[in-house]
Structure formats: C-alpha cells, structure tokens
Amino acid sequence: MPRILILYSTTDGHTIQICNRIGRVLEDGGNTVELRDIKVEPDLQQGTFDKIVIGASIRYGKHQPVVKEFIERNQAILEAHPNALFSVNVVARKPEKNTPETNPYLQKFLKTIDWQPQHLGVFAGRIDYPSLGFFDKHMIRFILWMTKGPTDPTGTFEFTDWEKVEEFGQSIARL
Ligand SMILES: Cc1cc2nc3c(=O)[nH]c(=O)nc-3n(C[C@H](O)[C@H](O)[C@H](O)COP(=O)(O)O)c2cc1C
C-alpha cells in the first residue's frame, strides 16, 4: 500500500480538516495516510513514505515561517518523492484568486523557495469570529470588510469548496 505523508501548518485547525478530507479520499483509494504537524520534524528518509504533501494556512499575509524552513531543510528529499503543496487562505474565496496561478499568497511564497512542487492547490478557509481573541477578530473583520466579505462578529463562515479538496486528493493519488 502506498504510504502518503501529509504535513500541516495551522493556527486555528481548519487546514487539518482539509488534510483529513484529502486523507480520506486517499485512504478510500487504497493508500495509507499519515498526518503530522510540520513543526514536529518527521523522519523523511527515503523509503519511509511514497509521496509527501504539505498544507499551510495564511495569517496576516504569510504562511508560518516553519513551512519555508522545513522546505529548505528537506528540499532534496521532497524532490525525491512525488510531492504537492497547498495553501489555505480567505482571499481564495474569490473566484479570481482561487487557483495556484492566481492566488497572490501562493505565488508570492513560491518566489521565496527553490522547490517547485509537482502539484499545487489553493483552498478558501474558514473564519470563526466567536473563537478569536479581540485583536485577531477585529483585524480579520477589517480585512474582510476591505474585501467585501462577511463581518458579523457572531458568525462562522466556511468558504471551503470541499469538492475541490476531494479533487485535489484524487490528483495526489495519481501522482
Ligand atoms: C487573525 C487572522 C488573520 C488572517 N489573515 C489572513 C490574510 O492576511 N489573508 C487571507 O487570505 N486570509 C487570512 N486569514 C484567514 C485564514 O487563512 C483562514 O481563516 C484559514 O482557514 C485559517 O486556517 P487554519 O485554521 O488552518 O490556520 C486570517 C485569519 C485570521 C483569524
């Protein structure tokens, strides 16, 4: 059974939900999936995994620094496997910013690394206003107000297109 490693970087947990959905698609297709926090350095020695996927969310315009650090440290081993990278952000709810080619965060991030992932994805995330602290709640409300998104501080808004997430899972299976 092919073993697929999915590494996540998250602040509020939504990226893990997306990884879980990708994982389920892969398991249904006969793969074994391991989901790990990118912060906990996994053993990537050749032969441990057959494919590697990295999923990371955006906060205040950036992926967590640990994502770039991990990629830089492990570029050779990433390149030695079928591999993929996806980004989760709220700007991707906009149709004109929801592909790897049109999403500004993913494009900007790719310019900062040498690794060229074999497969790329972008998914719109989730805003759960009641779960956020005062500062973050008002900052993201402002960001969403600026971009004509929902600003009700009592609301939870999930923008993720789960069908698109499942299609991404299928494409990982084909790598
Ligand atoms: C405080 C805060 C700042 C955020 N900043 C951005 C941002 O600059 N651009 C963006 O597109 N999305 C932004 N987001 C949206 C997140 O990327 C989205 O909520 C995503 O689902 C978070 O994934 P996670 O739960 O895995 O961390 C922000 C969210 C919060 C709560």
The ligand as an SDF file (V2000), in Angstrom:
LIG
                    3D

 31 33  0  0  0  0  0  0  0  0999 V2000
   -6.1480   36.7800   12.5310 C   0  0  0  0  0  0  0  0  0  0  0  0
   -6.3140   36.2320   11.1550 C   0  0  0  0  0  0  0  0  0  0  0  0
   -5.5730   36.7670   10.1090 C   0  0  0  0  0  0  0  0  0  0  0  0
   -5.7520   36.2450    8.8060 C   0  0  0  0  0  0  0  0  0  0  0  0
   -5.0560   36.8240    7.7790 N   0  0  0  0  0  0  0  0  0  0  0  0
   -5.3470   36.4580    6.5160 C   0  0  0  0  0  0  0  0  0  0  0  0
   -4.7450   37.1310    5.4190 C   0  0  0  0  0  0  0  0  0  0  0  0
   -3.9170   38.0210    5.5730 O   0  0  0  0  0  0  0  0  0  0  0  0
   -5.1200   36.7520    4.1670 N   0  0  0  0  0  0  0  0  0  0  0  0
   -6.0240   35.7540    3.9480 C   0  0  0  0  0  0  0  0  0  0  0  0
   -6.3490   35.4760    2.7950 O   0  0  0  0  0  0  0  0  0  0  0  0
   -6.5670   35.0590    4.9660 N   0  0  0  0  0  0  0  0  0  0  0  0
   -6.2690   35.4060    6.2390 C   0  0  0  0  0  0  0  0  0  0  0  0
   -6.8360   34.7490    7.2810 N   0  0  0  0  0  0  0  0  0  0  0  0
   -7.7590   33.6430    7.0030 C   0  0  0  0  0  0  0  0  0  0  0  0
   -7.1480   32.2780    7.2940 C   0  0  0  0  0  0  0  0  0  0  0  0
   -6.1920   31.9410    6.3370 O   0  0  0  0  0  0  0  0  0  0  0  0
   -8.2930   31.2530    7.3200 C   0  0  0  0  0  0  0  0  0  0  0  0
   -9.0880   31.5440    8.4390 O   0  0  0  0  0  0  0  0  0  0  0  0
   -7.8240   29.8260    7.3630 C   0  0  0  0  0  0  0  0  0  0  0  0
   -8.9630   28.9860    7.3310 O   0  0  0  0  0  0  0  0  0  0  0  0
   -7.0080   29.5480    8.5890 C   0  0  0  0  0  0  0  0  0  0  0  0
   -6.5630   28.2260    8.5550 O   0  0  0  0  0  0  0  0  0  0  0  0
   -6.0780   27.4940    9.8810 P   0  0  0  0  0  0  0  0  0  0  0  0
   -7.2840   27.3690   10.7760 O   0  0  0  0  0  0  0  0  0  0  0  0
   -5.5720   26.1830    9.4410 O   0  0  0  0  0  0  0  0  0  0  0  0
   -5.0000   28.3360   10.4940 O   0  0  0  0  0  0  0  0  0  0  0  0
   -6.6580   35.1920    8.5840 C   0  0  0  0  0  0  0  0  0  0  0  0
   -7.3760   34.6530    9.6630 C   0  0  0  0  0  0  0  0  0  0  0  0
   -7.2160   35.1640   10.9300 C   0  0  0  0  0  0  0  0  0  0  0  0
   -8.0280   34.5880   12.0520 C   0  0  0  0  0  0  0  0  0  0  0  0
  1  2  1  0
  2  3  1  0
  2 30  2  0
  3  4  2  0
  4  5  1  0
  4 28  1  0
  5  6  2  0
  6  7  1  0
  6 13  1  0
  7  8  2  0
  7  9  1  0
  9 10  1  0
 10 11  2  0
 10 12  1  0
 12 13  2  0
 13 14  1  0
 14 15  1  0
 14 28  1  0
 15 16  1  0
 16 17  1  0
 16 18  1  0
 18 19  1  0
 18 20  1  0
 20 21  1  0
 20 22  1  0
 22 23  1  0
 23 24  1  0
 24 25  2  0
 24 26  1  0
 24 27  1  0
 28 29  2  0
 29 30  1  0
 30 31  1  0
M  END
$$$$
